[in-house]
Amino acid sequence: MRKWILFTAGVVGIFLIQPSAAQNPNSGPKPNQAAAGKPVVRLDPALDELISADAEFQKIKDGFGFTEGITWVQKRGQSGYVLFSDMWTNQIYKLTPEGQLSLYLDHSGYTGFDIWRVGMASPGQAPDERKWYLIGSNGLALDREGRLLIATNSGASIDRIEKNGKRTILADRYDGNRMTGSNDIIVKKDGAIYATAGAGDVRGVFMIKDGKVSVAVKDMPAVNGLAFSPDEKYLYVNASVRNFVRRYEVQPDDTVTNGKMFFDMQDNKAPGITDGMKVDTKGNVWETAPGPAIVVISPEGKHLGTIRLPEICANLSFGDTDSKALYVACRTTIYKIRVNTPGIRYSY
């Protein structure tokens, strides 16, 4: 017998939630495919090579406002750690696998003095409440020299932290228009930087190369997360609240063409969105999704399985020395779960 849940959310109205069996079968977990209480839902036997059926999340640290941009940092000969943004506190934190937390950068996003003129309301909060506004940095990445790149979000720029700690603005305008809502960043092996952001009437993927800013993708209604295939022949771009992923062909000059639908979750109305994503060494895409969940998608676009999450997830990163830990930036907590196939990352 099906159960239905009615609840109210502030003054918005009454919402109806169906159980997971009624979700889109191509994007959500199906019943009786995971042991009770276990997060991994296998839809295809190929998932066993990527993550074990009995894998479970480990809580590393909680108590944050809105975590984003989690990125593993591994310097040769040193212990690794993750960096991540807290968009509520406008800070970037450093967190070791053992749970040791320290402040890495203050005023990571908006650096002005009047914070009430910028930012966006926290999810579930009316835009005019002004109680918790997201003014901090969003996506993070490392360039080929190991320098931290920051999508400053309300700071309206893509910044780089030099090795001496100095902050350099790499891009804050396109075609005379100020950048807005810089979100995610990824770096190609040749040094070209790709970021999702807006500028004027353009919302898309911008490329920063040789000091110039150009538009790489502008045919999607919304853009958010970015990832490359292992050989960097393809660029994956997801559509934020629209809940789908497109795949583009990367040309020798770093431009991208021929975008096609790769994975469609638009029918899934559960909490969460397509936000962050990463790719493992076999080319499988690990994508945040409604559920809240992470969906694992083969290079051919087949849904191999779903990892159910304890909270809505904004981003994720492969880490640990062997690259077989998936660190997950959920709303208030950093978790990790062990996997069988290493993810793509670089050491510096």
Long-range contacts (C-beta under 8 A, 24 or more apart in sequence): 9-124, 10-124, 10-126, 20-270, 23-268, 23-269, 23-270, 23-290, 24-265, 24-267, 24-268, 26-264, 26-265, 26-267, 26-303, 27-243, 27-263, 27-264, 27-265, 27-267, 27-268, 27-289, 27-290, 27-295, 27-303, 27-306, 28-268, 28-270, 28-289, 28-290, 28-291, 28-293, 28-306, 29-291, 29-293, 29-306, 29-308, 34-308, 39-307, 39-308, 39-309, 39-337, 40-305, 40-306, 40-307, 40-308, 41-305, 41-306, 41-307, 41-308, 42-304, 42-305, 43-303, 43-304, 43-305, 43-306, 44-298, 44-302, 44-303, 44-304, 44-305, 46-298, 46-304, 47-296, 47-304, 47-305, 48-340, 49-282, 49-340, 49-341, 50-280, 50-282, 50-284, 50-296, 50-304, 50-305, 50-339, 50-340, 50-341, 51-296, 51-305, 51-307, 51-337, 51-338, 51-339, 51-340, 51-341, 52-338, 52-340, 55-337, 55-338, 55-339, 56-337, 57-309, 57-310, 57-328, 57-335, 57-336, 57-337, 58-335, 58-336, 58-337, 59-333, 59-334, 59-335, 60-95, 60-97, 60-99, 60-327, 60-333, 60-334, 60-335, 60-336, 61-95, 61-99, 61-101, 61-333, 61-334, 62-332, 62-333, 62-334, 63-332, 63-333, 64-88, 64-89, 64-93, 64-331, 64-332, 64-333, 64-334, 65-89, 65-122, 65-132, 65-332, 66-122, 66-132, 66-134, 66-136, 66-314, 66-331, 66-332, 67-314, 67-315, 67-329, 67-330, 67-331, 67-332, 67-333, 67-334, 68-136, 68-137, 68-138, 68-139, 68-276, 68-314, 68-315, 68-329, 69-137, 69-138, 69-139, 69-140, 69-150, 69-151, 69-184, 69-276, 69-314, 69-315, 69-329, 70-140, 70-276, 70-315, 70-316, 70-317, 70-327, 70-328, 70-329, 70-334, 71-140, 71-141, 71-142, 71-317, 72-317, 72-318, 72-319, 72-320, 72-323, 72-327, 72-345, 73-142, 73-146, 73-348, 74-319, 74-321, 74-345, 74-346, 74-347, 74-348, 75-146, 75-347, 75-348, 76-347, 76-348, 80-319, 80-320, 80-321, 82-317, 82-319, 82-327, 82-334, 83-140, 83-148, 84-140, 84-315, 84-329, 84-334, 85-109, 85-136, 85-137, 85-138, 85-139, 85-140, 85-150, 86-136, 87-134, 87-135, 87-136, 87-137, 87-138, 87-153, 88-122, 88-132, 88-134, 88-136, 89-136, 90-115, 90-135, 90-136, 90-137, 91-136, 92-137, 92-140, 92-148, 92-150, 95-334, 97-319, 97-320, 97-325, 97-336, 105-161, 108-136, 108-137, 108-150, 108-152, 109-135, 109-136, 109-137, 109-138, 109-150, 109-152, 109-153, 109-154, 109-155, 110-135, 110-136, 110-152, 110-153, 110-154, 110-155, 111-155, 118-154, 119-153, 119-154, 120-154, 123-312, 138-182, 138-183, 138-184, 139-182, 139-183, 139-184, 139-185, 139-195, 139-196, 139-276, 139-315, 140-185, 141-185, 141-186, 141-187, 141-193, 142-187, 142-346, 142-348, 143-187, 143-191, 143-193, 144-187, 144-189, 144-191, 144-346, 145-348, 146-348, 149-185, 149-187, 149-193, 150-185, 151-182, 151-183, 151-184, 151-185, 151-195, 151-196, 151-197, 152-182, 153-181, 153-182, 153-183, 155-182, 156-180, 156-181, 156-182, 157-182, 158-182, 158-185, 158-193, 158-195, 158-197, 158-206, 158-208, 170-208, 171-195, 171-206, 171-208, 171-213, 173-199, 173-213, 174-199, 174-200, 174-202, 174-206, 174-213, 174-214, 174-215, 175-199, 175-200, 175-202, 176-200, 177-202, 179-206, 183-223, 183-224, 184-224, 184-225, 184-226, 184-276, 184-315, 185-226, 186-226, 186-227, 186-228, 188-228, 188-232, 188-250, 188-254, 189-232, 190-254, 192-254, 194-226, 194-235, 195-226, 196-223, 196-224, 196-225, 196-226, 196-237, 205-235, 205-237, 205-256, 207-254, 207-255, 209-254, 214-255, 216-254, 216-255, 216-256, 217-248, 217-256, 217-259, 219-259, 220-246, 220-259, 224-273, 224-274, 224-275, 224-276, 225-274, 225-275, 225-276, 225-277, 225-287, 225-288, 225-315, 226-277, 227-277, 227-278, 227-279, 227-285, 228-279, 228-344, 229-279, 229-283, 229-299, 230-279, 230-281, 230-282, 230-283, 230-344, 236-262, 236-277, 236-279, 236-285, 238-274, 238-275, 238-277, 238-287, 239-274, 240-273, 240-274, 240-275, 241-273, 242-266, 242-274, 243-268, 243-273, 243-274, 243-289, 243-290, 244-274, 245-274, 245-277, 245-285, 245-287, 245-297, 262-297, 262-301, 263-287, 263-295, 263-297, 263-301, 263-303, 265-289, 265-290, 265-295, 271-312, 272-309, 272-312, 272-313, 275-313, 275-314, 275-315, 276-313, 276-314, 276-315, 276-316, 276-329, 277-316, 278-316, 278-317, 278-318, 278-326, 278-343, 278-344, 279-343, 279-344, 280-318, 280-339, 280-341, 280-342, 280-343, 280-344, 281-323, 281-341, 281-342, 281-343, 281-344, 282-341, 284-341, 286-316, 286-326, 286-343, 288-313, 288-314, 288-315, 288-316, 292-330, 294-326, 294-328, 307-337, 309-335, 310-335, 317-343, 317-345, 318-342, 318-343, 318-344, 318-345, 319-343, 319-345
